[in-house]
Amino acid sequence: MILKTNGERLWDSLMEMATIGPGERGGSRRLALTDADIEGRNLFRKWADEAGCTFRLDTMGNLFARRNGKNSEAPPVLAGSHLDTQPSGGRFDGILGVLGALEVVRSLNDHRVETDSPVEIAVWTNEEGARFPPAMMGSGVFAGIFEQADIYTHQDPEGITVEDELRRTKQLGESPCKLFQIRAYYELHIEQGPVLEAENTSIGVVTGGQGSYWTHITLQGQGSHAGTTPMNYRRDPIMGAARIISGMRDIVLKQPGAVGTVGRLETTPASINSIPGKVFFTVDNRHPDEEILANINQDLMKLVNSVCAEEGLENEFTNIWKAPTLNFHDECISKVRNAAESLGYTHRDIVSGAGHDACQINRIAPTGMIFIPCENGLSHDEAENTTPEQVAAGADVLLNAILASAGN
């Protein structure tokens, strides 16, 4: 049985969700566990309730909306993503996975299809990590990758903890945040890259994800007056940072397929006429090969030590998070590919360059992902965009992959 979703309804839902926490340039700003995030969750709950779902909220604020099946005791098929966004986020990153899963439930209702296994929509807490690092926090605790007690203590830049906000926003549920039996997990997402659009391909069949290292680097020098300190007397950490960042680029470029990003750079004091005494910056390095990624990290550490020795600086080099490379489940990949072929959509295999909740769930359950094109490959920006037709195609593939796993 090949079914299709109501693409117009899904698009309307995406656009209505985007009005909550609107950005300045047409995107969205719903940082995790802020009032805007909760408003978005409440809208989702309203829609899922109207679709006949029942709810479960766990102790990490992960929300599960369930459509029962013929066998209510059978392990459910899960599909979902997240509703929180980047500070200047788009209308589709994460949100498409949640509302695409909701559209699957609505379409099953429309077609009066009763699946053998229950189908559950998962809304994972704090996937982005923009307010509370690390990323993929809710799914990470659920999968046993992070310890909940430790995650509760993590703070945002204002010193507010995760537990504080879970309690304030009434998202600290009664169900323990721990693994339950799952038949399969699927996640629909924009590609966040340019490949599908460039090749005019409708569906990306995601076979796995590249690994990443997140690193915090602090350089300590000597603050001083900008006008009275000769250049050869300085221990200037910003000059050291400049050399390290340039050298990191060279390290990354030597490895085909590698990417490296400095996302934050902060000086102390931040004054135009003072030499900073301290510089802090972040590094995000990624590659689909575990060994090459580890070598990039080691080469970066050696570079930091070498530059600091030459510049007279002290440093702290801390890998705050490591995501391993991964392969998704062969059976789930096949179901996604078969769905795309049965629907007549052009498709290609693709490796995810970004982390997703699916990457965490892949540790504990059979997992697959579906990508659709996004305009100019842009994401994590308010200019993020796709089309109603592409959204509908992705939801159609999601629906039929879920049907193949849930049975009917």
N, C-alpha and C positions, 0 to 999 in steps of 0.2 A: 504494500500500500504506500503510495507516494502522496503526501499532503503538502499544502502550501499554507503559509501564514497570511495574516492580514497586514500587509506592509504599510498601508496608509495609517492604520491604527497605531502600529509600532512607531512610525515617524511622528505622529501627533503626540504620543506619550513622551518621546525623547525631547521634543520641543517644549512641552509643558514642564518637564523636569528641569530643563535648562533655565527656566525663569526663576528658579529657586537659587539664591546665591549668585546672581548674575555678575559676570565680569564687566570690565569697562569696554571691551572690544567684541562683544558677542559671545564670549565663552562663559565659563562658570567658575565660581570660587566657593567650594564647600569643603573646607579643611576638616579632617577627621574629628568627630565628636564636638564640633561647634554647633551652634543653634541652626545654622543653615544645613549642615549635614543631617541633623535630626529632622528638620522639616522635610528634606528629601526622603528620608526613611519613612516618615509618616505618610507621605503621598504614596510611596510604593505599597505600604501596608494597606492603605485604603483600596488601591487597585487590586491587590492580591486577595483581599477579603471579598471584594465584589466578584472575584473569579472563583470563590468557594474554597480558598486555601485556609488551612489552620497553621498556627505559628508556634515556633519555639525560639526563645532567646537564650543564648548561653552566657557564661560568666566573662566572656571577652566581648560581649555585644554582638557576636555573630548571629544573624537572623536567618531562620529557615522557614520558608513558606511551603507547605506540603499539599499536594494534590494526591489523594489516596488512589491506590490501584485495586485490582481484583484481589490481590493478596496483600493485605495491609501489613503482614509480618515480613514480607520480602524486603531485602535491602533496597533502598531507593536509588534511583538515578538522579544525581545532582547536576544542576547547571546554574551558573551565576558568575559574579565578579564583585565589584564594589561600587559604591555611590559617592565616596569621598573623591576630591579632586586635588590637583596641584593648586598653588596660590593663584596662578593665572592659567587655569586649566581649560580644556575644551568640553564640548557637549557630548562626547562619545566614549572617551577613554574610561573603561570600567562600566559606565552607565549602560552602554550597549549590551554588555553581557548580562546585566541584571534584567533590563527591560526586554531583551531578546528572549530570555528564559520565561519571563512573564507572558510574552506573546505566544510562546509555545503552549503554555497552560491555557491561555485564552482560546487558542486555535484548536487544541484538543477538545475543549468544551464546545466550540462551534461545530466541529465535525462529529461530536458525540462519540469520541473514541475513549474507551476505558483501557488503560494500560494494565499489564499484569503486575508490574512493580510500581510502587509510588514514584512520583516525580516531585523533587524538591528544588525550590529556588534558593540559592545561598547568597546572602549579602554579607561579605566579609568586612570586618572592621579594619580601618586604617591600612589599606593596601599601599597607598602612595608613600607613606613615611615622611610626608612633607612637614607635618606638625610634630609628630612623635616618631623618631627613628627607632627601630629599623622599619623598612618597608615590609609589606605582606605580613603584618603583625598578627591579625586575627587568625588568618589561615595557618600561620606559622605555629601559633600556640596549639591550635586544633590538631595539627599534624605531629606535634611533639618535638618540633624543632626548637622552639623557644619555651622557657619556663614561665608560666603565668605569673608567679610571684615576683620574678625579676621584671617582667614586662610592665606590671602594675606600677613599678617605681619610676619608669621612664618619664622624663619631663619634656614639656614644650619649652620654647625660648623664654617664656614668662615664669617658668618654674612650676607649672601646673602638671600634676601627674596623670597618667592614663587612668588609674583607679579613681582619682578625684572626678574626672570628667565622665567616666562610666556611671558613677553614682549620681552626679549632678544631672545628667541627661536621662537618667532612668534606663540606661542601656545595659546595666549589669544584671543579666538574667539569672534565673535559678538553675537552669540546666548546666551541668559541668561542661566546660569547654574541653572536650576530648573526643577522640576518634570513635565513631560508630560505624557499623558495617555499611559499605557503599558499593553498589553494583558498578557504577561508572560515574565519572565527572567530566562535564564538557563546559568549555568557556568560549564564547563568541567575543571577538575583539577587533577593532581596527588594527591594521598592520603596524602603524607607527613608523613606517618606513616607505620608500618609494618604489619597491620592486613590483608589486601587483599593478599599480597604476601605470608604470612605465611599460609593462608587458601586456597591458589591457586584459588582465586576467581577473575573473570575478571572485575566486575563492582561493585562499591559501590554506593548504592542508598542513598544519603545523606538526612537524615530526619531533621537535625537541627545542631546547633553549640553551643559549650560551651561558657560561658561568661569568661571575663578576666578583671583583674585590672592591669594597668601599674602604677608603683609607682616610684617616684624619692626620694631617701633618702640621705640627707647630714648630716654628723656628724662633729661637730666642736670641736677640742680639743686644744692642745698647741703644736706647733712645737718647736723642740729643737734638740740639738746635740745628735747623736746616741751613742756616746762613753762616754759622760760626765754626762748623766742624768740617775740616778738609776731607776730601774724598778718601785719601789714603789712610785716614785715621778712623774710618767708620767700620762698625760691625752692623751692617744694615740688612735686616732679615728680608726686606722686600726685594733687594737685589739677589739674595740667595734664592728666594721663591721664583723670581723671574728665570734664573738659570735652570732651576729644577723643572719648572713647567715646560720650558723650551726643550730640555733634555728628555722629558717624559714623552713629548711628541715624537722625538726621534726614535725612542725605544718602541713605541707603539707602531710607527710606520714600518719598522723592520719586520713586523709579523702580519702577513696578509690576513684580513678578516678581523684584526684587532681594532678596538676603539678605546679612546681614553678621553676623559672629561674632567676639567676642574670646574666644579659647580658653585663653590663658595670661596671667597677670598676676603679675609678681614684683617685690618691692621689696628694695632693698639700702640699709642693713641691714634685716632683717626683725625689727624690735623694736617692742614696743608703745609705748615711751616715747621713740622717736627719730623725727625727721623723716627720711624716706628721702632719700639723696643721689641715688639712681638708681632708675628704674622701667623695666621691660621688659615689653612686652605684644605679643601676636600678633593679627593681623587676617586674617580669611578672608572676602573679598567675592566674590559670585557673581551672574551674570546670563547669560541665553541670548543676548544681543546684544553682540557684540564692542565696538562703539563706545560703548554705554552703560556697559559694564563699565570701559573705559578712562577714561571721564569720571568715574566713581565714584572710581577710584583717584587721578586728578588732584585731584579735590575734597577727598579725604582728605588728600593731601599738603599742599594749601594750608591746610587747617584746622590741621594739625599745626604748620606754620610760624607761622601767625597766633597760635595759643594760646601757643606757646613764646615769641614776641616779647612778648606781654602779661604772661606769668608770669615772664619772665627766665630761661628754660630753654634749654639746647642740646638738639639732637635728632639722631638717626640714623634715617632712613627707608629701609628696604631691602626691595624686592620680591624675596623669595627664590625665588619660583616663580610662573609664569604658565601656566595651562592654557587653551588656546584653546577657543572654542565649536566644536562639531562636528556633522556630520550623518553618521549611519550609512549603509551601502551600501543603495541602493534594492532590489537583488535579495535581500539578506539580510533586509531588513525585510519584503519580500513573502513570503518563505518562512516567517518567523515568523507573520505574519498568516494565511497560508493554512493553516498547521498548526493554529492555534487554531480557525479556522473549521471545518476538516475534523473536528476532535475535538469540536466543539459547545460550546467554551468561550467565554463572554462575554469580550470584549476591547475595548481602546481604545488609540489611539496616545498616547504619553506621552514627555516629555522628561526625561532623568535630571538631577536636581539635584546628584548626587554624582559624583565622579570614580571611574573603574573602570579595570582593566587593559584592558578593551575600548576605552577611549578612546585608549590608547596604540597598540594594535594597529590601530585604525582608520586610523592614518597610513600603514600599509604593506600592509594586506590588507582585502578585503571583510569587513565586521563587522556583526553584529547582536546585540541583547540582548533578553532576556525578563525581565519583572518579574512577581512574584507579590505579593499583599497581605501586609502585616505588621501585627500588632495595634497599633492606635492610632498607626500610622506611626512607631513607635519603632525606632531603631537606634543603634549605637555605645553601647549600654547593655545591662546584663545582663537587663533586662526585655524585650529584643527577642524577638518570638515570631511564629509563624505556625501553620498547621494541617497535619496529614498530607495532607488532601485538596488543599490549595493547593500543597503541595510536589509531590505526584504530578502535578497538572495542569501545573505548570511543566516538570517532567521529561518529560512526554508531548510537550509542544510542542517542547522541545529535541530530543528523539529524532527527531521527524518533520522538523524543520528541517534537522538534520544529514543525515538520509536523503536529503532533497531536494537537498542540496549534494554529498553523497558518491556518490550513485547506487547502484543495486543491480540 
